[in-house]
Every structure is written in structure tokens, then in C-alpha cells.
Amino acid sequence: MIEVEGVVKRFGDLEVLHGVTLRVERGEIVSLVGASGAGKSTLLQIIGTLMQPDEGRVAIDGLSPRGLADSELAAFRNRRIGF
């Protein structure tokens, strides 16, 4: 399960994600659509643990990757996300 709660991401003065909340159940298929520059890739990078949100919470299978060391984060990605 993927849980995203209140995620905010800024690049300088530009706020790309404004408090995004999302829940995806195991086995559920979801499509993320929107205009160019809407923040789709940024959200996917945050969910994939390649980027940290400025605010909010992300959990994969009930576990939060925030604060993990680089080696722990790589292992988390390998076990929980698949890349």
C-alpha cells in the first residue's frame, strides 16, 4: 500500500505540490494524469524515494522511508518498490 499525506514540494519560490494526499491499495492500478508541469514526475519521484518532500508523509507498506541512510534507502527501494 502507498500512502501519501499532505505532501508539499517546492523548488525555490515555485510550489509544485500543494498538500497532495493519495492512497493506493495493494493490487490497485492507478493512472496519474495532468498537464505538463503539474507535478506528476515530482510526485512519482517522491513516492519512489528518489526525492524527499518538503512537508508531508509518505509510507510504503506502512513504513516511512524518511530519515533512512543512503544504503538503507537503497535496500528499502529494492525490497518495497522494485528498483
ZAMI-348237 format. One record per atom (N, C-alpha, C, O): atom name; x, y, z; residue in one letter; residue number from 1. Coordinates in Angstrom, 1 decimal. Example, Ala and Ser with C-alpha at 12.3 -4.5 7.8 and 13.67 -1.06 7.14 Angstrom:
REM ZAMI-348237
{'N'; {13.2; -5.7; 7.8}; 'A'; 1}
{'CA'; {12.3; -4.5; 7.8}; 'A'; 1}
{'C'; {13.2; -3.3; 7.8}; 'A'; 1}
{'O'; {14.2; -3.3; 8.5}; 'A'; 1}
{'N'; {12.8; -2.2; 7.1}; 'S'; 2}
{'CA'; {13.7; -1.1; 7.1}; 'S'; 2}
{'C'; {12.9; 0.0; 7.9}; 'S'; 2}
{'O'; {13.4; 1.1; 8.0}; 'S'; 2}
***
This chain:
REM ZAMI-348237
{'N'; {0.8; -1.2; 0.0}; 'M'; 1}
{'CA'; {0.0; 0.0; 0.0}; 'M'; 1}
{'C'; {0.9; 1.2; 0.0}; 'M'; 1}
{'O'; {1.9; 1.3; 0.7}; 'M'; 1}
{'N'; {0.5; 2.2; -0.7}; 'I'; 2}
{'CA'; {1.2; 3.5; -0.8}; 'I'; 2}
{'C'; {0.3; 4.6; -0.1}; 'I'; 2}
{'O'; {-0.9; 4.7; -0.5}; 'I'; 2}
{'N'; {0.8; 5.3; 0.8}; 'E'; 3}
{'CA'; {0.1; 6.4; 1.5}; 'E'; 3}
{'C'; {0.9; 7.6; 1.4}; 'E'; 3}
{'O'; {2.1; 7.7; 1.7}; 'E'; 3}
{'N'; {0.3; 8.7; 0.8}; 'V'; 4}
{'CA'; {0.9; 10.0; 0.7}; 'V'; 4}
{'C'; {-0.1; 10.9; 1.4}; 'V'; 4}
{'O'; {-1.3; 11.0; 1.1}; 'V'; 4}
{'N'; {0.5; 11.7; 2.3}; 'E'; 5}
{'CA'; {-0.4; 12.6; 3.1}; 'E'; 5}
{'C'; {0.2; 14.0; 3.2}; 'E'; 5}
{'O'; {1.3; 14.2; 3.8}; 'E'; 5}
{'N'; {-0.5; 15.0; 2.7}; 'G'; 6}
{'CA'; {-0.1; 16.4; 2.8}; 'G'; 6}
{'C'; {1.2; 16.7; 2.2}; 'G'; 6}
{'O'; {1.9; 17.6; 2.8}; 'G'; 6}
{'N'; {1.6; 16.1; 1.1}; 'V'; 7}
{'CA'; {2.9; 16.3; 0.6}; 'V'; 7}
{'C'; {3.0; 17.6; -0.1}; 'V'; 7}
{'O'; {2.2; 18.0; -1.0}; 'V'; 7}
{'N'; {4.1; 18.3; 0.2}; 'V'; 8}
{'CA'; {4.4; 19.6; -0.4}; 'V'; 8}
{'C'; {5.8; 19.6; -0.9}; 'V'; 8}
{'O'; {6.7; 19.0; -0.2}; 'V'; 8}
{'N'; {6.0; 20.1; -2.1}; 'K'; 9}
{'CA'; {7.4; 20.2; -2.7}; 'K'; 9}
{'C'; {7.6; 21.5; -3.4}; 'K'; 9}
{'O'; {6.7; 21.9; -4.2}; 'K'; 9}
{'N'; {8.7; 22.2; -3.0}; 'R'; 10}
{'CA'; {9.0; 23.5; -3.6}; 'R'; 10}
{'C'; {10.3; 23.4; -4.3}; 'R'; 10}
{'O'; {11.2; 22.7; -3.8}; 'R'; 10}
{'N'; {10.4; 24.2; -5.3}; 'F'; 11}
{'CA'; {11.7; 24.4; -6.0}; 'F'; 11}
{'C'; {11.9; 25.9; -6.0}; 'F'; 11}
{'O'; {11.4; 26.6; -6.9}; 'F'; 11}
{'N'; {12.7; 26.4; -5.0}; 'G'; 12}
{'CA'; {12.8; 27.9; -4.8}; 'G'; 12}
{'C'; {11.4; 28.4; -4.4}; 'G'; 12}
{'O'; {10.8; 27.9; -3.5}; 'G'; 12}
{'N'; {11.0; 29.4; -5.1}; 'D'; 13}
{'CA'; {9.7; 30.1; -4.8}; 'D'; 13}
{'C'; {8.5; 29.3; -5.5}; 'D'; 13}
{'O'; {7.3; 29.7; -5.2}; 'D'; 13}
{'N'; {8.8; 28.3; -6.3}; 'L'; 14}
{'CA'; {7.7; 27.6; -7.0}; 'L'; 14}
{'C'; {7.3; 26.4; -6.2}; 'L'; 14}
{'O'; {8.0; 25.5; -6.0}; 'L'; 14}
{'N'; {6.0; 26.4; -5.8}; 'E'; 15}
{'CA'; {5.5; 25.3; -5.0}; 'E'; 15}
{'C'; {4.8; 24.3; -6.1}; 'E'; 15}
{'O'; {3.7; 24.7; -6.6}; 'E'; 15}
{'N'; {5.4; 23.2; -6.3}; 'V'; 16}
{'CA'; {5.0; 22.3; -7.4}; 'V'; 16}
{'C'; {3.8; 21.4; -6.8}; 'V'; 16}
{'O'; {2.9; 21.1; -7.6}; 'V'; 16}
{'N'; {4.0; 20.9; -5.6}; 'L'; 17}
{'CA'; {2.9; 20.1; -5.0}; 'L'; 17}
{'C'; {2.4; 20.8; -3.8}; 'L'; 17}
{'O'; {3.2; 21.3; -3.0}; 'L'; 17}
{'N'; {1.1; 20.9; -3.7}; 'H'; 18}
{'CA'; {0.4; 21.7; -2.6}; 'H'; 18}
{'C'; {-0.4; 20.8; -1.7}; 'H'; 18}
{'O'; {-1.6; 20.8; -1.8}; 'H'; 18}
{'N'; {0.2; 20.0; -0.9}; 'G'; 19}
{'CA'; {-0.6; 19.2; 0.1}; 'G'; 19}
{'C'; {-1.3; 18.0; -0.5}; 'G'; 19}
{'O'; {-2.4; 17.7; -0.3}; 'G'; 19}
{'N'; {-0.5; 17.2; -1.3}; 'V'; 20}
{'CA'; {-1.1; 16.1; -2.0}; 'V'; 20}
{'C'; {-1.4; 14.9; -1.1}; 'V'; 20}
{'O'; {-0.5; 14.6; -0.3}; 'V'; 20}
{'N'; {-2.5; 14.4; -1.1}; 'T'; 21}
{'CA'; {-2.9; 13.2; -0.4}; 'T'; 21}
{'C'; {-3.4; 12.1; -1.3}; 'T'; 21}
{'O'; {-4.2; 12.4; -2.2}; 'T'; 21}
{'N'; {-2.9; 10.9; -1.1}; 'L'; 22}
{'CA'; {-3.2; 9.8; -2.1}; 'L'; 22}
{'C'; {-3.0; 8.5; -1.3}; 'L'; 22}
{'O'; {-2.2; 8.3; -0.5}; 'L'; 22}
{'N'; {-3.9; 7.5; -1.6}; 'R'; 23}
{'CA'; {-3.8; 6.2; -1.0}; 'R'; 23}
{'C'; {-4.0; 5.2; -2.2}; 'R'; 23}
{'O'; {-5.1; 5.2; -2.8}; 'R'; 23}
{'N'; {-3.1; 4.3; -2.3}; 'V'; 24}
{'CA'; {-3.2; 3.2; -3.4}; 'V'; 24}
{'C'; {-3.1; 1.9; -2.6}; 'V'; 24}
{'O'; {-2.1; 1.6; -2.0}; 'V'; 24}
{'N'; {-4.1; 1.1; -2.8}; 'E'; 25}
{'CA'; {-4.1; -0.2; -2.1}; 'E'; 25}
{'C'; {-3.3; -1.2; -2.9}; 'E'; 25}
{'O'; {-3.1; -1.1; -4.1}; 'E'; 25}
{'N'; {-2.8; -2.2; -2.3}; 'R'; 26}
{'CA'; {-2.1; -3.3; -2.9}; 'R'; 26}
{'C'; {-3.0; -3.9; -4.1}; 'R'; 26}
{'O'; {-4.1; -4.2; -3.8}; 'R'; 26}
{'N'; {-2.4; -4.1; -5.2}; 'G'; 27}
{'CA'; {-3.1; -4.6; -6.4}; 'G'; 27}
{'C'; {-3.9; -3.6; -7.2}; 'G'; 27}
{'O'; {-4.4; -3.9; -8.3}; 'G'; 27}
{'N'; {-4.1; -2.4; -6.7}; 'E'; 28}
{'CA'; {-4.9; -1.4; -7.3}; 'E'; 28}
{'C'; {-4.0; -0.8; -8.5}; 'E'; 28}
{'O'; {-2.8; -0.6; -8.3}; 'E'; 28}
{'N'; {-4.6; -0.5; -9.6}; 'I'; 29}
{'CA'; {-4.0; 0.2; -10.7}; 'I'; 29}
{'C'; {-4.4; 1.6; -10.8}; 'I'; 29}
{'O'; {-5.6; 1.9; -10.8}; 'I'; 29}
{'N'; {-3.5; 2.5; -10.8}; 'V'; 30}
{'CA'; {-3.8; 3.9; -10.8}; 'V'; 30}
{'C'; {-3.1; 4.6; -11.9}; 'V'; 30}
{'O'; {-1.9; 4.3; -12.3}; 'V'; 30}
{'N'; {-3.7; 5.6; -12.5}; 'S'; 31}
{'CA'; {-3.1; 6.4; -13.6}; 'S'; 31}
{'C'; {-3.0; 7.8; -13.0}; 'S'; 31}
{'O'; {-3.9; 8.4; -12.5}; 'S'; 31}
{'N'; {-1.8; 8.4; -13.3}; 'L'; 32}
{'CA'; {-1.6; 9.8; -12.9}; 'L'; 32}
{'C'; {-1.5; 10.7; -14.1}; 'L'; 32}
{'O'; {-0.6; 10.5; -14.9}; 'L'; 32}
{'N'; {-2.5; 11.6; -14.3}; 'V'; 33}
{'CA'; {-2.6; 12.4; -15.5}; 'V'; 33}
{'C'; {-2.6; 13.8; -15.1}; 'V'; 33}
{'O'; {-3.1; 14.2; -14.0}; 'V'; 33}
{'N'; {-2.2; 14.7; -16.0}; 'G'; 34}
{'CA'; {-2.3; 16.1; -15.8}; 'G'; 34}
{'C'; {-1.4; 16.9; -16.8}; 'G'; 34}
{'O'; {-0.7; 16.2; -17.6}; 'G'; 34}
{'N'; {-1.6; 18.1; -16.8}; 'A'; 35}
{'CA'; {-0.8; 19.0; -17.8}; 'A'; 35}
{'C'; {0.7; 18.9; -17.5}; 'A'; 35}
{'O'; {1.1; 18.6; -16.4}; 'A'; 35}
{'N'; {1.4; 19.3; -18.5}; 'S'; 36}
{'CA'; {2.9; 19.4; -18.4}; 'S'; 36}
{'C'; {3.2; 20.4; -17.3}; 'S'; 36}
{'O'; {2.6; 21.5; -17.3}; 'S'; 36}
{'N'; {4.1; 20.0; -16.4}; 'G'; 37}
{'CA'; {4.5; 20.9; -15.3}; 'G'; 37}
{'C'; {3.6; 20.9; -14.1}; 'G'; 37}
{'O'; {3.7; 21.7; -13.1}; 'G'; 37}
{'N'; {2.6; 19.9; -14.1}; 'A'; 38}
{'CA'; {1.6; 19.9; -13.0}; 'A'; 38}
{'C'; {2.2; 19.2; -11.7}; 'A'; 38}
{'O'; {1.6; 19.3; -10.6}; 'A'; 38}
{'N'; {3.4; 18.5; -11.9}; 'G'; 39}
{'CA'; {4.0; 17.8; -10.7}; 'G'; 39}
{'C'; {3.9; 16.3; -10.7}; 'G'; 39}
{'O'; {4.2; 15.7; -9.7}; 'G'; 39}
{'N'; {3.5; 15.7; -11.8}; 'K'; 40}
{'CA'; {3.3; 14.3; -11.9}; 'K'; 40}
{'C'; {4.7; 13.6; -11.6}; 'K'; 40}
{'O'; {4.7; 12.7; -10.8}; 'K'; 40}
{'N'; {5.7; 14.0; -12.3}; 'S'; 41}
{'CA'; {7.0; 13.3; -12.2}; 'S'; 41}
{'C'; {7.6; 13.6; -10.8}; 'S'; 41}
{'O'; {8.2; 12.7; -10.2}; 'S'; 41}
{'N'; {7.4; 14.8; -10.3}; 'T'; 42}
{'CA'; {7.9; 15.1; -8.9}; 'T'; 42}
{'C'; {7.2; 14.2; -7.9}; 'T'; 42}
{'O'; {7.8; 13.7; -7.0}; 'T'; 42}
{'N'; {5.9; 14.0; -8.0}; 'L'; 43}
{'CA'; {5.2; 13.1; -7.1}; 'L'; 43}
{'C'; {5.7; 11.7; -7.2}; 'L'; 43}
{'O'; {5.9; 11.0; -6.2}; 'L'; 43}
{'N'; {5.9; 11.2; -8.4}; 'L'; 44}
{'CA'; {6.4; 9.8; -8.6}; 'L'; 44}
{'C'; {7.8; 9.7; -8.0}; 'L'; 44}
{'O'; {8.1; 8.6; -7.5}; 'L'; 44}
{'N'; {8.6; 10.7; -8.2}; 'Q'; 45}
{'CA'; {10.0; 10.6; -7.6}; 'Q'; 45}
{'C'; {9.9; 10.6; -6.1}; 'Q'; 45}
{'O'; {10.7; 9.9; -5.4}; 'Q'; 45}
{'N'; {9.0; 11.3; -5.5}; 'I'; 46}
{'CA'; {8.8; 11.3; -4.0}; 'I'; 46}
{'C'; {8.3; 10.0; -3.6}; 'I'; 46}
{'O'; {8.8; 9.4; -2.6}; 'I'; 46}
{'N'; {7.3; 9.4; -4.3}; 'I'; 47}
{'CA'; {6.8; 8.1; -3.9}; 'I'; 47}
{'C'; {7.9; 7.0; -4.1}; 'I'; 47}
{'O'; {8.0; 6.1; -3.3}; 'I'; 47}
{'N'; {8.7; 7.2; -5.1}; 'G'; 48}
{'CA'; {9.8; 6.2; -5.3}; 'G'; 48}
{'C'; {11.0; 6.4; -4.5}; 'G'; 48}
{'O'; {12.0; 5.7; -4.7}; 'G'; 48}
{'N'; {10.9; 7.3; -3.6}; 'T'; 49}
{'CA'; {12.0; 7.7; -2.6}; 'T'; 49}
{'C'; {13.3; 8.2; -3.2}; 'T'; 49}
{'O'; {14.3; 8.2; -2.7}; 'T'; 49}
{'N'; {13.1; 8.8; -4.5}; 'L'; 50}
{'CA'; {14.3; 9.4; -5.1}; 'L'; 50}
{'C'; {14.4; 10.8; -4.7}; 'L'; 50}
{'O'; {15.5; 11.5; -5.0}; 'L'; 50}
{'N'; {13.4; 11.4; -4.1}; 'M'; 51}
{'CA'; {13.3; 12.8; -3.7}; 'M'; 51}
{'C'; {12.5; 12.9; -2.4}; 'M'; 51}
{'O'; {11.6; 12.1; -2.2}; 'M'; 51}
{'N'; {12.9; 13.8; -1.5}; 'Q'; 52}
{'CA'; {12.2; 14.0; -0.3}; 'Q'; 52}
{'C'; {11.2; 15.1; -0.4}; 'Q'; 52}
{'O'; {11.5; 16.1; -1.0}; 'Q'; 52}
{'N'; {10.0; 15.0; 0.2}; 'P'; 53}
{'CA'; {9.1; 16.1; 0.2}; 'P'; 53}
{'C'; {9.5; 17.2; 1.2}; 'P'; 53}
{'O'; {10.3; 16.9; 2.1}; 'P'; 53}
{'N'; {9.1; 18.4; 1.0}; 'D'; 54}
{'CA'; {9.4; 19.5; 1.9}; 'D'; 54}
{'C'; {8.5; 19.4; 3.1}; 'D'; 54}
{'O'; {8.9; 19.7; 4.3}; 'D'; 54}
{'N'; {7.3; 18.9; 2.9}; 'E'; 55}
{'CA'; {6.4; 18.7; 4.0}; 'E'; 55}
{'C'; {5.6; 17.4; 3.7}; 'E'; 55}
{'O'; {5.5; 17.0; 2.5}; 'E'; 55}
{'N'; {5.0; 16.8; 4.7}; 'G'; 56}
{'CA'; {4.1; 15.7; 4.5}; 'G'; 56}
{'C'; {4.7; 14.4; 4.8}; 'G'; 56}
{'O'; {5.9; 14.3; 5.3}; 'G'; 56}
{'N'; {4.0; 13.3; 4.5}; 'R'; 57}
{'CA'; {4.4; 12.0; 4.9}; 'R'; 57}
{'C'; {4.1; 11.0; 3.7}; 'R'; 57}
{'O'; {3.1; 11.1; 3.0}; 'R'; 57}
{'N'; {5.1; 10.1; 3.5}; 'V'; 58}
{'CA'; {5.0; 9.0; 2.6}; 'V'; 58}
{'C'; {5.2; 7.7; 3.3}; 'V'; 58}
{'O'; {6.2; 7.6; 4.1}; 'V'; 58}
{'N'; {4.4; 6.7; 3.1}; 'A'; 59}
{'CA'; {4.6; 5.4; 3.6}; 'A'; 59}
{'C'; {4.3; 4.4; 2.6}; 'A'; 59}
{'O'; {3.4; 4.4; 1.8}; 'A'; 59}
{'N'; {5.2; 3.4; 2.5}; 'I'; 60}
{'CA'; {5.1; 2.2; 1.6}; 'I'; 60}
{'C'; {4.9; 1.0; 2.5}; 'I'; 60}
{'O'; {5.8; 0.7; 3.3}; 'I'; 60}
{'N'; {3.8; 0.3; 2.4}; 'D'; 61}
{'CA'; {3.5; -0.9; 3.2}; 'D'; 61}
{'C'; {3.6; -0.5; 4.7}; 'D'; 61}
{'O'; {4.0; -1.3; 5.5}; 'D'; 61}
{'N'; {3.2; 0.7; 5.0}; 'G'; 62}
{'CA'; {3.1; 1.2; 6.4}; 'G'; 62}
{'C'; {4.5; 1.6; 7.0}; 'G'; 62}
{'O'; {4.5; 2.0; 8.1}; 'G'; 62}
{'N'; {5.5; 1.6; 6.1}; 'L'; 63}
{'CA'; {6.8; 2.0; 6.6}; 'L'; 63}
{'C'; {7.2; 3.4; 5.9}; 'L'; 63}
{'O'; {7.0; 3.6; 4.7}; 'L'; 63}
{'N'; {7.8; 4.3; 6.7}; 'S'; 64}
{'CA'; {8.2; 5.6; 6.2}; 'S'; 64}
{'C'; {9.7; 5.5; 5.9}; 'S'; 64}
{'O'; {10.5; 5.1; 6.7}; 'S'; 64}
{'N'; {10.1; 5.9; 4.7}; 'P'; 65}
{'CA'; {11.5; 5.9; 4.3}; 'P'; 65}
{'C'; {12.2; 7.2; 4.8}; 'P'; 65}
{'O'; {13.5; 7.2; 4.7}; 'P'; 65}
{'N'; {11.5; 8.1; 5.4}; 'R'; 66}
{'CA'; {12.2; 9.4; 5.8}; 'R'; 66}
{'C'; {13.2; 9.1; 6.9}; 'R'; 66}
{'O'; {13.0; 8.3; 7.8}; 'R'; 66}
{'N'; {14.4; 9.7; 6.7}; 'G'; 67}
{'CA'; {15.5; 9.5; 7.7}; 'G'; 67}
{'C'; {16.4; 8.3; 7.5}; 'G'; 67}
{'O'; {17.3; 8.1; 8.3}; 'G'; 67}
{'N'; {16.1; 7.5; 6.5}; 'L'; 68}
{'CA'; {17.0; 6.3; 6.3}; 'L'; 68}
{'C'; {18.3; 6.8; 5.7}; 'L'; 68}
{'O'; {18.3; 7.7; 4.9}; 'L'; 68}
{'N'; {19.4; 6.1; 6.0}; 'A'; 69}
{'CA'; {20.7; 6.4; 5.4}; 'A'; 69}
{'C'; {20.6; 5.9; 4.0}; 'A'; 69}
{'O'; {19.7; 5.1; 3.6}; 'A'; 69}
{'N'; {21.5; 6.4; 3.1}; 'D'; 70}
{'CA'; {21.5; 6.0; 1.7}; 'D'; 70}
{'C'; {21.5; 4.5; 1.5}; 'D'; 70}
{'O'; {20.7; 4.1; 0.6}; 'D'; 70}
{'N'; {22.3; 3.8; 2.2}; 'S'; 71}
{'CA'; {22.3; 2.3; 2.0}; 'S'; 71}
{'C'; {21.0; 1.7; 2.4}; 'S'; 71}
{'O'; {20.5; 0.7; 1.8}; 'S'; 71}
{'N'; {20.4; 2.2; 3.5}; 'E'; 72}
{'CA'; {19.1; 1.7; 3.9}; 'E'; 72}
{'C'; {18.0; 2.0; 2.9}; 'E'; 72}
{'O'; {17.1; 1.2; 2.7}; 'E'; 72}
{'N'; {18.1; 3.2; 2.4}; 'L'; 73}
{'CA'; {17.1; 3.7; 1.4}; 'L'; 73}
{'C'; {17.2; 2.8; 0.1}; 'L'; 73}
{'O'; {16.2; 2.5; -0.4}; 'L'; 73}
{'N'; {18.4; 2.5; -0.3}; 'A'; 74}
{'CA'; {18.6; 1.7; -1.5}; 'A'; 74}
{'C'; {18.0; 0.3; -1.2}; 'A'; 74}
{'O'; {17.3; -0.3; -2.1}; 'A'; 74}
{'N'; {18.2; -0.3; 0.0}; 'A'; 75}
{'CA'; {17.6; -1.6; 0.3}; 'A'; 75}
{'C'; {16.1; -1.5; 0.4}; 'A'; 75}
{'O'; {15.4; -2.4; 0.0}; 'A'; 75}
{'N'; {15.6; -0.4; 1.0}; 'F'; 76}
{'CA'; {14.2; -0.2; 1.0}; 'F'; 76}
{'C'; {13.5; -0.2; -0.4}; 'F'; 76}
{'O'; {12.5; -0.9; -0.6}; 'F'; 76}
{'N'; {14.2; 0.6; -1.3}; 'R'; 77}
{'CA'; {13.7; 0.6; -2.7}; 'R'; 77}
{'C'; {13.7; -0.7; -3.3}; 'R'; 77}
{'O'; {12.7; -1.1; -4.0}; 'R'; 77}
{'N'; {14.8; -1.5; -3.1}; 'N'; 78}
{'CA'; {14.9; -2.8; -3.7}; 'N'; 78}
{'C'; {13.8; -3.8; -3.2}; 'N'; 78}
{'O'; {13.2; -4.5; -4.0}; 'N'; 78}
{'N'; {13.6; -3.8; -1.9}; 'R'; 79}
{'CA'; {12.6; -4.7; -1.3}; 'R'; 79}
{'C'; {11.1; -4.3; -1.4}; 'R'; 79}
{'O'; {10.3; -5.1; -1.7}; 'R'; 79}
{'N'; {10.9; -3.0; -1.3}; 'R'; 80}
{'CA'; {9.5; -2.5; -1.3}; 'R'; 80}
{'C'; {9.0; -1.9; -2.6}; 'R'; 80}
{'O'; {7.8; -1.9; -2.8}; 'R'; 80}
{'N'; {9.9; -1.4; -3.4}; 'I'; 81}
{'CA'; {9.4; -0.7; -4.6}; 'I'; 81}
{'C'; {9.8; -1.4; -5.9}; 'I'; 81}
{'O'; {9.0; -1.5; -6.8}; 'I'; 81}
{'N'; {11.0; -2.0; -5.9}; 'G'; 82}
{'CA'; {11.4; -2.9; -7.0}; 'G'; 82}
{'C'; {12.3; -2.2; -8.0}; 'G'; 82}
{'O'; {12.4; -2.7; -9.1}; 'G'; 82}
{'N'; {13.0; -1.2; -7.6}; 'F'; 83}
{'CA'; {14.1; -0.7; -8.5}; 'F'; 83}
{'C'; {15.2; -0.2; -7.6}; 'F'; 83}
{'O'; {16.2; 0.3; -8.2}; 'F'; 83}
***
